[in-house]
Amino acid sequence: MNYELKSVEAVAQKTTNCPLRVYDCGLAEYREVLQQQHELREKRRRGEIPDTVLIVEHPPVITLGARQSANKLQASRSTLTKRRIDVVDIRRGGGTTAHNPGQLVFYPILHLQELGLGISEYIRELEAIGAELLQQSGVSSRRRKGFPGLWVGDKKIASIGARVSKFVTCHGMAINIQNDLSIFDFIVPCGLDGVEMTSVLKETGKRYSMSQVKEKLSQLLINHFSTSNEPQITSDERRKLPPWLRRPLPAGRTYNAVDNVLSSLGLQTICTNANCPNRGECWSRGTATILILGNICTRNCKFCSVEAGKPAPPDPTEPARIAEMAKQMHLKYLVITSVNRDDLSDGGAAHFRDCINEVRQQCPDIHPVRNSQTDKNTARREKISNGVKFEILTPDFHNCQARALKILRDALPFVFAHNVETVPSLYPVARAGGNYQRSLNLLEMAKETFRSTQGDSFEIVTKSSIMLGLGETDAEVEQVLIDLRNMGCDRITIGQYLKPSKNSLEVAEYVTPAKFDWWKQRAIDLGFSWVISVPFARSSYFAEQENTL
């Protein structure tokens, strides 16, 4: 490819001397730029290049994202080929989209950890850049919760399809400037039925020089992503972290394999959506906590970075995709969680049930791959039970607890987990949509309901989790542990709260490892049968080692 590198890159260097490089690729074939993205991403991972952005226009092409249910074509591939429209399957978020000349596309290759950005924050930055560019072109646009991109009224003008691997981004954003919108007649844009696409030309009647639009975009990219322009994001806050809360970047063959499986199947994880600090460690062990029912929550808890808004209906293909993941990863223990779905009459319980039952049906006898002689000896000494074991980490099923538990009976056995998260005095600040007593009642009701329907000999294992460092007192933590035991809760994880995004609550205190050891012993003394109490503990941390059921 013959990139026109000088003009746009010079803007970046002349303006700030920042490490961000912005390249104008001109009009370039999608497949060629995709390959270039992959090469640049690997170089960025290895630290061989600084953050980089490719700006480009494409000949007519339709791209299909990783989420198959969102890929909807309105014409056959043969018809599209006859019209000289290329069709490319790729591994990015989102569904079907289209590109053609006159549409401005940019692909950031950024290291989010070095920028201090979570995935949700990164998407919002892309939307902010697009909105500012459109405003400069005379178009007022807005975000719509749950639907990444930009809208003018009910019409969509910009689409986002991003992928993040090992903290490095690829793919990006497409903004309709003056392109032929008829290409969108061949698809259902982003899988959203009934969506009408628009452009700057259609909204204003004006045509713009694409080179000038690119120069404006490059300056906005520098303003938003240049580290020299955002000193508050980088090293100062990281230096505040005590040494026991510093972790190496995730890497390794197993980590990459997990990343590839999840991406290829279009599955969400709480690991990425909540910016969990354990992702590198857990994925390197071949485990991940699956997030079902979408990644848009009906609540807005201030300790969490999962985006709030109006979620999409449950995806009927999700159980089968999770089953395929379990097969490919040879899982023996699967943790499934979800966002709050207060919009559903059963809180999402039926979808939990369907996911578990589908995995059981498709994976009746999966054993982990054992490569070492030690593992073989262990297998001989220990009887390995057939099938996948499950842990579900549920929302509080507000206004439908009895109904949800009745539905979940059809998926037993599993470990039933629900997190109280923090002490009751902090609920108004940290968990305004929740209710401490409601959470306790759910744990107690789960144990009683499943025992009564399965027989007195059946004992469901219940589990909860609490964060420290939000401003709670020791007496309050002690009372939470007592309350949980009084409700029959069997297991507890206790971990350090870490601010997952810039809009989340600040950390009030970094609790020492010695104090976590003290809380572990106190929980054991109170009668918990299984306790993890360490700074990095999260609800599903080392859950696969519980060997339950």
N, C-alpha and C positions, 0 to 999 in steps of 0.2 A: 504494500500500500504506500502510496506517495502522500503522506500527510503534509498539510500546510502548517508546519509547526511554528514558524517564527512569529507570525503576527499575534496570535493569542498568547503564546508563552511569554512574549516580550511584555505584554500588559502585566502579567503577574510579577515578573522580575522588576519591572520599572516601578510598579506601584508600591510594593512592600518588601521586596527581597525575601519573600516568604518561600518555604520549601514546596508549596503547592505548584504543580505543573498542570497547565491547561492546554490541551492540544486540539486544534481544529482539523478534523479528518476529512472535511469537504463532503462530497457525495460518495459513499462507500457501501459496498455490499455487506449485508447484515452478517453473513457467515464469517467474513474476513474480520470484521470488527469484534465479533464474538470470540474468535480465536485470539485476537490481540488482547482482549480483556483477560482471558485465562492466563496468558503469558505474563501480563503486567501484575495480575493478582498474586501469582507465585513469587514474582520478584519483590512485590511489596511485603509479602509474608516473611521473606528472608531478609528484609531490610536493605535490599539492593537499590531501591528507588524510593523517592518521597511519595507522598500522596499525589495522585494523578487523576485528571478528569479528561475523558474523551468527549468532544462535541461533534455531532455528525448529523447528516441527513442520509436517509436510506432510499434506494429504489424500492418499489412496492414489495412488501413482505408482510406476512402474517405470522406471529409467533404464538406458540402454545406453552403455557406455564406448567409448573409441576403439579398443580391441583387439577386432576383430570375432570372433576365435576364442573369446573369453571371454564373448560375449554369447549366452546360451542361455535361450530362453523355453520353458516347458512348456505354453503355451497360445497360440492365435492372437491377433493384435492385435484382431480383431473380437470375440473372446470377452472379452478384457480390457476393451474399450470397453463391452460390455454390462454388465459388472460395475462400471462407473464407475471403472476404474483407468486412469489416463493412462499413456502410454508416450512417453518422451522420449529422443531420441538426442543425446548430448553428447560433448564432447571432453575427457574426463578420463582418467586412468589407471584400470586395473582393468576389470572386466567388469560384468555385470548386477547391479543391486542394487534394493532396494525400500524405500519409505518410506511411513509412515502414522501417524496420530495415536498418541501415546504413545511414539513413538521420538524421541530427542533428536538433532537434527542441528545441527552448527555448521560455518560456512564462514569460515575465516580469510583475510583479504586482507592479507598480510604481505610486507614487503620482506626477503627472506632475507639478502641481502648486508649490509644494515644491522644485522641481528640476528647476523651472523657464523655463519649456519647453512648447511650444505650440504643437498641434497635428502634424503639418507638420514638425516641428523641431524634434519631437520624431521619426517620420518615417525615417527622414534622419539619425538620430543617429543609428537606427537599421541597415540601409543600410551600414553605415560606419563601424559598428562592423563586419557585414558579409563580407564586402570587405577586411578588414584587416585580418580576419581569413582565407579567401580564398588565400590571398596573401602569408600568411605564409605556405600555403599548395601548393604553386606553381602555382596558378591560378590567372590571372589578370581579374577582373570583372569591370563592370561599371553600373551606374544608367541609366535609360531611363525615360525621362520626361513623366509624366502622367501614368506610369506603375510601381507602387511600387514593389521593389524587385531588384535583380541583374542579369546581363546578361553577357554572354561571346559571343561576336559577336551578332548573332541573336538568340542564344539559351539561355534559362532561366535556371539559376542554383540555385536561391534562391527566395522564395515567402514570402510575408508579408500579414497577415490578422489580423488587430488589432481592438480592441474596447476600447473606453474610456468612462467611466461613472463616474460622480462626480469627475473628474480629475484623476481617478485611471484606469490604463490600465489592459487589460487581452488579451488572445490569443497572437500571436507573430510572429515568423519568423522560416521558415524551410529552411535548407541548404542541398543540395544533396552532400553527401560526397562519399559514395560507395554503395548506395542503388540500388536495381533492378529498373531500369527506365521503365520497361514494364508496371508498374502499371498506368503510365500516359496515356497509350493507351486507358484506359477505360473512360477518361475524356477529356474535353477541358480545359486545365489548366488556371485557373483564368478567364475563359470565353473568352480567346483570341484565335480565330481560327488560325490554322496553326503554333502555337508555338511548337517548339521542346525543350525538356528538356535535360539538360546535368548534369554532376556531376564531382567532383574532379577526381574520378577514370577514367572516360571517357576522360577527358581532359589531364591527366598526365600519366595514366597507372599505378599509384602508389596506394597502399593501406596503410591506416594509422590506428594506434591504436585509437579507438573511445574514450578511456579514456584520452589519451593525447590531442586529439582534444577538449574534454570537458574542460580540464584544461586550454588550451589556450583561449577558449571562456570565461571561468569564469574570467580570468584576464582582458580580453577586456571589459567585462561587468563592472568590478570594475573601470577600467580606464574611462569609459564613464558615468557611472551612480552613482558612489560614490560621495556623497556630499562633502566629505573631499578632493576629487581631483578636485572639480569644485567650488571654493569659489566665483568666479565672478558671478555665477548664482543666488546665494541665497539672503541673507538678506540685503546686502548693498544697492542694487537698490530699494528694497521694502521700506527701511527706508527713501528714498528720496521722496516717495509719500506723499503728504500732507494728513491730516486726512480725508478730504472730499472725497478722492479717494480710501478709503479702504472699502472693502466690505466683508461680511461673506461668507463662503463657501455655495454653493447651496445645498439645502436639502429639504425634505418634501415629502409627499405622492403625491401631484400633480406634482411636479418636476419629481419624479420617473416614474409616469404614462406617462408623455410626453416623457421622455427618452425611455421608453419601446415601445411606439407606433412608434416613429420615427425609432428606431433600428429594430423592427420587420418588418417594411415595407421597410427597406433599403433606407430611405430618407436622403438627405443631408440638412443641414441648414447653413445659413451664421453665425449663432450663434457660431457653433463649428469651422467652417473653417476659420473665421476671428478672432477667439479668443475673441469674444465679452464679455465685462465685465458684461453685463446685462443678460447673459444666465440664471443664477440662479433665478433672479427676474422674468424674463419673463416666463420661463418655470414653475415657481411656480404659476404663474397666469393662466397657461394653454395655453400660446401662444408661437409661434415660427415662425421665418421667413424662409420659404422654399427656398432652393437653387436648381434651376433646371439647366439642361444642363451640369451636371457634376460639379466637383470641381477643374478643371484645366482651368486656364484663358489664353487667347491668349496674354495678356499683362503682364507687370511686374511692377505694381505701387509700389513705395517704402513705401507707408503708409500702405500697405495691406499685410496680411500673407497668402492669398490664393495662392497656388502654380501656377507657370506659366509653360506653355509647350504646347504640342499638345493634344487637348482634343479628347475624343471619340465621335462618332456620337450621336445625340440625342437618348435617350432611349424611344422607343414607349410605354413602360409599365409605364412610370413615371406619366402621367396624371391619370391613374386609381389608382395608389398607393396613389397619393395625395388626390384623392376623398375619398378613404378608410380612410385615416388619418382624413379628415374633418368630416367624419361620426363618427369615434371612439372618436374624441375629442369634438364633438358637437360644431364645430366652427361656429361663426356668422361673423367673419372678418378674412380674410386670406391675408397675405402679401407674395408675390412671387417675388423673385429676381433671378438674374443669374450672372454668370461670363461673361466677354466679350467673344463673339464668332465671332471674325472677320473672322473666316474660313467659316462661313455660309453666303449664299447669302442674307438672310433676317435678319442676326444678331441674329437669334433665335426667331423672332417675332411669327412665326407660332407655335412654341412650347409653348410660353406664352398663345396664343389663345387656343390651344388644352387643356392645363391644366385648364384654367378657364372654358371652356365649358363642360369639363368632370365633374368637380366638380358641376357645375350648374345642369347637367343632373342627376347625382347620388345623389345630396343633395338639392332637391328643397325646402325643408321646415325643416331646422334644427334649433332647439332652444337650448340655453344653459341650462344645468341642474341647477335648482334653488332649493337650499336646505333650505334656511332660510325664515322666515315669512317676513322679510324686502324685500327679492327678490320677493316674491309673491305679496306684495303690490305694488312694483315698476312695476311689469308686468301688474297689473291691471290699473295703472295710465298711462302707456306708451304703445302705440301700437307698437308691435314688428313685423317688416316687415319680410316676408318670404324669405328664401334662404340665401346663404352666400354672403357677400359683399367682394369686392376685392380691394387690392392695389397692383399695380405692380411697382417694382423698376427696371428700365431697364438700360442696357448699352446705349451708345450714338449712336448705330446703324450707325457706320462709313460707309459712302458711300452707305447707303441704307435707310436713314431716311424716305423718302416719301413712299417707298415700305413697310417698317415695319409698319408704321402708318396705311396704307391702310389695311394690314392684321389684325391689332389689332382692327379695327372697328367692326369685327365680334364677338368680345368678350366684347363689352361695355355693361353696364357701369362699370367703375372702377376709382379709384384714380390713376392718372398717375404721377409717381415719377421718377425723374432722378437727381442724385447728382452732383453738381459742385465740391464738396469735399473741395476745398481750393481756395485761391486767385490766379489770373492768373500768377503773378510773380513767384509762387512756382511750377507751372506745370512742368517745365523742371526737377525739382528735385523730386517732389512727384508723378507726374502723367504724365510721359513722353509720354505715348501712347495716352493721351487725348488731347482735344483742348477746351479751355474755351468757345470760341465763338460757336463752334459746339454744346456744351452742352446747351448754352442759346438758340440757334436756335431750338433745339429739343423740348424744353419746349414750346416755342412760337408756333412752327409748330403743336404740339399735340393739343393745345387749338384751333387753327384755323381750323385744318383738321377735328376734330371731330364735331366742331360746324357746319361747312359747309356741312357735310354729314348727320348730324342728325337734322338739322334745327336750326334757330336762337334761339329758346327757350332752346336748349340743351347747358349746360355749363359744360364742363369737369373740374374737380378739379385737379390742378397741384401742385407739391410739390418738394422741393429740400432740400439739407442738406449741411452744411459746418462744417469743423473741425477747432478748434482754438488750438494754441500752437505749430504750425510748424514754427513760425518765421514771421508771417504776421503782418502788422501794423493795427491799428484801422481804418485808412483812407481806407485801402484796403478792410477791411471787410465791411465797410459802403458802398463802391462802389459796392461790390458784391450784397449786399441786394438791392440796388437801381436798379442794372442791372436785377435782378430776378423779381422785381416788374414791371419793364418796359416791361418784356416779359410776364406779366400776371400771374406770379407764385403766387399761393394763400397761400401756407403753407411752413413753414421753420422749420427745426430743427437745433440747434446750440449746438455742444458738444465739449468736450475736446479730442484732439488726445492723445491716449495712445499707446506706442510702442507695437505692437502685437507679434513680434518675434525678435530674436536677430539680424536678417538681415534687419530689418525695420529701417526707419529714427528715429533718436533720438528726444525726446521731447525737444523743445526749451524753453517752458514756461508752467507752470501749472497755468491756469487762475482761479481766485477766483470765488466762487459762486456769490459774489456781482457783479462782472463784467458780469457774465452770466445774472443776473437779469437786468442789465442795457441794455444789448443787446436785451433782450426780449422786453423791453419797446420800444426800438428804432425800432425793427421790427414791432411792433404793430402800432407805429406812422407812419411808412412808408406804412401801409395798408395791411399787411399780416393778413389773417382772422384767422389763427391758428398758434401758435408759441410754441415750446418747446425749452427752452434755459437753460440747466443745464449741469454740467460737464459730466454726464453719458449719455447724449442724443445721440442717434443714429437715423438713418433714420426712422426705424420702431418702435422706442421706444414709447410705449403706443398708437400705431397707432389704435388699436382696440377701443379706446375711442373717436375717431374722429366722429363716427356716421355720416358718409358721404353718399351721393348719393341721 
